[in-house]
Amino acid sequence: MDILGLSTSPSSGGAYALILSEQDGNRRLPIIIGTFEAQAIALELEHIKPPRPMTHDLLRNVIQSFDSFVKYIHINSLKDGTFFARVIYEFQGEEIEQDARPSDAIALSIRFKAPIYVSPDVLNEAGIVSEDENTGATSATAQTSAKKPAGPSAVSSPKAGLTQDDQRKQLEKKLQLAIKNEDYEKAAQLRDEIAKLDN
Protein backbone atom coordinates (compact mmCIF):
# COMPACT_ATOMS: atom_id res chain seq x y z
CA MET A 1 0.00 0.00 0.00
CA ASP A 2 1.00 3.61 -0.56
CA ILE A 3 0.10 6.57 1.61
CA LEU A 4 -2.24 8.66 -0.51
CA GLY A 5 -2.72 11.46 2.00
CA LEU A 6 -4.29 12.82 5.15
CA SER A 7 -7.64 14.56 5.25
CA THR A 8 -9.71 16.16 7.97
CA SER A 9 -12.86 18.18 8.45
CA PRO A 10 -13.80 20.73 11.11
CA SER A 11 -16.48 18.34 12.38
CA SER A 12 -14.07 15.48 13.07
CA GLY A 13 -13.06 16.68 16.52
CA GLY A 14 -9.38 16.78 15.64
CA ALA A 15 -9.24 13.33 14.06
CA TYR A 16 -7.71 12.71 10.64
CA ALA A 17 -8.37 10.11 7.99
CA LEU A 18 -5.15 8.49 6.78
CA ILE A 19 -5.77 7.18 3.27
CA LEU A 20 -3.85 4.15 2.03
CA SER A 21 -4.03 3.20 -1.64
CA GLU A 22 -3.43 -0.16 -3.32
CA GLN A 23 -0.31 -0.13 -5.47
CA ASP A 24 -1.74 -2.61 -7.98
CA GLY A 25 -5.45 -1.99 -7.55
CA ASN A 26 -8.17 0.60 -7.19
CA ARG A 27 -9.07 0.27 -3.51
CA ARG A 28 -8.40 2.80 -0.80
CA LEU A 29 -8.34 2.18 2.92
CA PRO A 30 -9.24 5.11 5.21
CA ILE A 31 -8.04 4.79 8.81
CA ILE A 32 -9.09 7.35 11.41
CA ILE A 33 -6.10 8.51 13.48
CA GLY A 34 -5.40 11.17 16.08
CA THR A 35 -3.84 14.59 15.57
CA PHE A 36 -0.49 13.68 17.15
CA GLU A 37 -0.06 10.60 14.95
CA ALA A 38 -1.12 12.55 11.84
CA GLN A 39 1.48 15.20 12.67
CA ALA A 40 4.19 12.55 13.14
CA ILE A 41 3.36 11.06 9.73
CA ALA A 42 3.06 14.40 7.93
CA LEU A 43 6.33 15.79 9.31
CA GLU A 44 8.31 12.79 8.09
CA LEU A 45 6.60 12.75 4.69
CA GLU A 46 7.43 16.43 4.23
CA HIS A 47 11.02 15.86 5.48
CA ILE A 48 10.57 18.40 8.28
CA LYS A 49 12.98 17.79 11.13
CA PRO A 50 11.83 19.10 14.53
CA PRO A 51 14.55 20.57 16.80
CA ARG A 52 14.15 17.68 19.27
CA PRO A 53 13.28 14.03 18.48
CA MET A 54 9.57 13.28 18.57
CA THR A 55 8.25 9.96 19.95
CA HIS A 56 8.48 8.04 16.66
CA ASP A 57 11.97 9.48 16.00
CA LEU A 58 12.99 8.23 19.45
CA LEU A 59 11.60 4.77 18.66
CA ARG A 60 13.55 4.68 15.41
CA ASN A 61 16.75 5.74 17.21
CA VAL A 62 16.28 3.08 19.92
CA ILE A 63 15.63 0.35 17.32
CA GLN A 64 18.70 1.41 15.33
CA SER A 65 20.86 1.56 18.50
CA PHE A 66 20.28 -2.20 18.87
CA ASP A 67 21.51 -2.71 15.31
CA SER A 68 17.96 -3.53 14.21
CA PHE A 69 15.50 -2.19 11.64
CA VAL A 70 11.84 -2.37 10.67
CA LYS A 71 11.37 -4.70 7.68
CA TYR A 72 7.68 -4.02 7.06
CA ILE A 73 4.40 -3.36 8.81
CA HIS A 74 1.25 -5.41 8.45
CA ILE A 75 -2.30 -4.21 9.13
CA ASN A 76 -3.62 -7.65 9.88
CA SER A 77 -6.99 -7.38 11.61
CA LEU A 78 -10.17 -5.33 11.97
CA LYS A 79 -12.36 -5.94 15.03
CA ASP A 80 -15.38 -3.86 16.01
CA GLY A 81 -14.22 -0.99 13.80
CA THR A 82 -10.68 -0.98 15.23
CA PHE A 83 -7.66 -1.76 13.05
CA PHE A 84 -4.77 -3.82 14.42
CA ALA A 85 -1.22 -3.87 13.08
CA ARG A 86 2.10 -5.61 13.55
CA VAL A 87 5.57 -4.12 13.21
CA ILE A 88 8.00 -6.72 11.89
CA TYR A 89 11.61 -5.91 12.60
CA GLU A 90 14.86 -7.82 12.45
CA PHE A 91 17.13 -8.33 15.44
CA GLN A 92 20.27 -10.49 15.35
CA GLY A 93 19.05 -12.26 12.22
CA GLU A 94 15.61 -13.08 13.66
CA GLU A 95 12.26 -11.61 12.66
CA ILE A 96 10.32 -10.28 15.63
CA GLU A 97 6.70 -9.10 15.59
CA GLN A 98 5.38 -6.30 17.77
CA ASP A 99 1.71 -5.39 18.21
CA ALA A 100 0.98 -1.74 17.38
CA ARG A 101 -1.68 0.74 16.40
CA PRO A 102 -1.69 1.22 12.61
CA SER A 103 -0.93 4.94 12.99
CA ASP A 104 2.21 4.24 15.06
CA ALA A 105 3.25 1.39 12.77
CA ILE A 106 2.90 3.60 9.68
CA ALA A 107 4.79 6.47 11.35
CA LEU A 108 7.64 4.00 11.96
CA SER A 109 7.46 2.47 8.48
CA ILE A 110 7.98 5.89 6.90
CA ARG A 111 11.07 6.50 9.03
CA PHE A 112 12.56 3.14 7.96
CA LYS A 113 11.24 3.35 4.39
CA ALA A 114 9.58 0.00 5.08
CA PRO A 115 6.64 -1.32 3.02
CA ILE A 116 3.06 -1.30 4.31
CA TYR A 117 0.94 -4.42 3.85
CA VAL A 118 -2.76 -4.97 4.54
CA SER A 119 -4.39 -8.39 4.91
CA PRO A 120 -6.82 -9.23 2.08
CA ASP A 121 -9.60 -9.82 4.64
CA VAL A 122 -9.16 -6.30 6.06
CA LEU A 123 -9.06 -4.74 2.61
CA ASN A 124 -12.15 -6.68 1.51
CA GLU A 125 -14.07 -5.58 4.60
CA ALA A 126 -12.97 -1.96 4.94
CA GLY A 127 -11.52 -1.01 1.55
CA ILE A 128 -13.35 1.47 -0.66
CA VAL A 129 -13.26 0.95 -4.42
CA SER A 130 -12.30 4.15 -6.22
CA GLU A 131 -13.32 4.89 -9.78
CA ASP A 132 -10.36 7.27 -10.13
CA GLU A 133 -7.82 5.86 -12.59
CA ASN A 134 -4.97 7.57 -10.74
CA THR A 135 -5.47 5.76 -7.45
CA GLY A 136 -1.92 4.48 -7.11
CA ALA A 137 0.26 7.01 -5.35
CA THR A 138 3.64 7.10 -7.06
CA SER A 139 5.18 8.61 -3.96
CA ALA A 140 4.10 9.08 -0.38
CA THR A 141 2.90 12.66 -0.01
CA ALA A 142 0.86 14.18 2.78
CA GLN A 143 -2.10 16.13 1.46
CA THR A 144 -3.93 17.78 4.32
CA SER A 145 -7.14 19.25 2.94
CA ALA A 146 -9.89 20.89 4.96
CA LYS A 147 -13.31 19.63 3.95
CA LYS A 148 -16.66 21.27 4.52
CA PRO A 149 -18.23 20.35 7.85
CA ALA A 150 -19.96 17.01 7.54
CA GLY A 151 -22.80 18.07 9.86
CA PRO A 152 -25.37 15.77 11.38
CA SER A 153 -26.77 14.71 8.00
CA ALA A 154 -23.43 13.54 6.58
CA VAL A 155 -24.50 9.94 7.01
CA SER A 156 -28.24 9.89 7.13
CA SER A 157 -30.09 6.93 8.55
CA PRO A 158 -31.99 4.86 6.00
CA LYS A 159 -35.59 5.98 5.64
CA ALA A 160 -38.26 3.96 7.35
CA GLY A 161 -40.35 1.82 5.02
CA LEU A 162 -37.54 1.07 2.57
CA THR A 163 -36.47 -2.50 1.99
CA GLN A 164 -32.98 -3.49 3.05
CA ASP A 165 -31.90 -3.66 -0.61
CA ASP A 166 -33.19 -0.12 -1.24
CA GLN A 167 -31.45 1.16 1.89
CA ARG A 168 -28.21 -0.45 0.78
CA LYS A 169 -28.48 1.04 -2.72
CA GLN A 170 -29.00 4.50 -1.26
CA LEU A 171 -25.98 4.14 1.00
CA GLU A 172 -23.85 2.81 -1.88
CA LYS A 173 -24.78 5.84 -4.03
CA LYS A 174 -23.80 8.17 -1.20
CA LEU A 175 -20.57 6.20 -0.75
CA GLN A 176 -19.61 6.58 -4.42
CA LEU A 177 -20.38 10.32 -4.25
CA ALA A 178 -18.21 10.70 -1.14
CA ILE A 179 -15.34 8.87 -2.89
CA LYS A 180 -15.73 11.04 -5.97
CA ASN A 181 -15.56 14.16 -3.78
CA GLU A 182 -12.56 12.67 -1.92
CA ASP A 183 -14.42 13.00 1.38
CA TYR A 184 -12.91 9.88 2.91
CA GLU A 185 -14.12 10.52 6.43
CA LYS A 186 -17.72 10.45 5.20
CA ALA A 187 -16.91 7.45 2.98
CA ALA A 188 -15.61 5.54 6.00
CA GLN A 189 -18.79 6.33 7.94
CA LEU A 190 -20.96 5.19 5.03
CA ARG A 191 -18.90 2.03 4.64
CA ASP A 192 -19.57 1.25 8.33
CA GLU A 193 -23.32 1.91 7.85
CA ILE A 194 -23.39 -0.57 4.94
CA ALA A 195 -21.51 -3.16 7.04
CA LYS A 196 -24.07 -2.74 9.85
CA LEU A 197 -26.90 -3.17 7.38
CA ASP A 198 -25.32 -6.33 5.95
CA ASN A 199 -24.92 -7.78 9.43
N, C-alpha and C positions, 0 to 999 in steps of 0.2 A: 504494500500500500504506500501511496505518497500522501504527504500532508498538503491538502488543497488550500486550506486557509482557516482563519478564525473569524467567527461572526458573532455579533451580539445585538441586542435590542434594549432600549430603555426599560422595557417591561420585564426583563429577565432577572432583575434583582442582583445584578453583578455577575451572573453566570455567562459563560461563553459556550458556543458550539464549536468544537474542533472537528473539522471535516476531513475525513480520510477518503482517498479516491483509489479505486482499483487501477493498477498499472496496466493490466491486460483485460479490462472490462469496462462496463459502464455503470457500475454501482458506486454509491457514496455511502459512507458510514458516519453519521453525526454522533458525537459523544459530548455530552454536557460536562463542562469542567469549571472549576473555580477561577476567580480572577488571578490569584497568585500563580497558579499553574499555567494559565494562559500567558501571563507576563514572562514566566520562565521559558516557555516555548518560543514566544515572539522575539525575545531578546536574542536568543541563540540563532534563530532563523535570520534575523537582521544583522547578525555579527556585531551586536552592541555589547561591549564588555563593561560591566559595572565596576566601580572602584574597588569593591570588596567582593569576595566570592559569595554567590547566592547558594541556597541549599543544594540545588542540583549540580552546581559547579563543585561544591564541597564533596558531594557523593562521587563525582567523577574523579576528583583528586585522590580521594581515599582508595577507590578501586584501583587506580593507576599506581598508587604507592605500594600496593601489594603485587605489582607486576601482573595485573589482571586487566581484562577489558570486556565490554559488553559485546557479545556476538550478534544477538538479535533480540527483539522483544516479540511476544506472542499474546495477542488478545484472544483468550481461549474460551471464555465463558460469558454468558449473559443470564443472570438470575434476578427475577423480580425487577427488571428495568435497570439493574446495576451491572456494569461491565467489569470483568476480572481479567488481569493480565499477569504474565510471567516475564521476568527479566532473565535472560539466559546469558551467563558470563562464563569466562574460562579462567580457571585458577589452577596453576601447576599441572597443566595438561588435561584437567578434568572439566567437564561441563557441569555447572551448578545452576539450579533454577531458584529464583526468588520471587515470591508473591508480591504483587504491586498494584497500585491503582493505574489504569491506563494512562492518565495524564502524567504521572511521575515516570512511568516506563518510557513514554514517548519523549519527555523532556531529557531523559538519559540517552535514549537512542540517537537523538539529534547530536548530542555532545560527543558521542562515539562514532557518529556516521554509520550506525547499525541499522539494518533493515527492519521494517515493521511488518509483521504477519498477523492475519486475522483468520480464525478458524472458519471453515465453510459454513458450519452450523450457525455461527454468530452472524455472518454476513447474510445468510439466507433469511434469518429472522429479523435482523435490524437494518440491513442494507436498503438503500433507496435507489431504484433504477433511475438514471438520468438520461434524458433524451438528447442532451448536449453531446455533440460529437467530440468536443475537446475536453472530455472528462479527465483524461490522464494528465496529471501535473508533471511537466518535464523537470521541474525543480521544486524543492520545498520552499514556498514563499508564504509569509504570513500576510493575510489580507484582512485587516480588521475593518469591517464596514458597519456603520450604524444603520439599523433598519428602523422602519416606522414602528411605533408601539403596537404590539400585537393586540392588546385590549382583551376584554373578556370574551369577545366573539371570535377570537382567532381560531379556536377549535370549537365549533358549535356542536352541541349534542344532537344526535340524529332525531329527526322529528317523530313525534308519536304517530302511530298509525301506519308507518312505512314498514315494509317487509325487511327482513335482515339483508336480503340481496340488494334492495334499493338503498338502504342505509350505507351498505358497503360501497356501492357505486358512487354515492354522493361523496363519501370520505375519500375515495380514490381520485375523484376529479379534483377535489381540493388539494390532495397531496401532490398531484401532477402540477397544479398551478403554483403551489408553494415552491416546488423544485425549479420550475421555470423562472420564478422570481428570485431564486437563490435565497429564499427565506428558510434556512435549514432548521432553525429552532422550531418554527411552526410545522415543518415537514416531519420532524421527529415526534412532535406531539400527535400529529395525525396518524403517523405510523403506529404509535402506541394505541390510539383509539381503534384502529383497524384490528390490531392484535387482540384487544379486549373483546371486540365484536366476534372475532373468529373463535375465541375461547368460550 
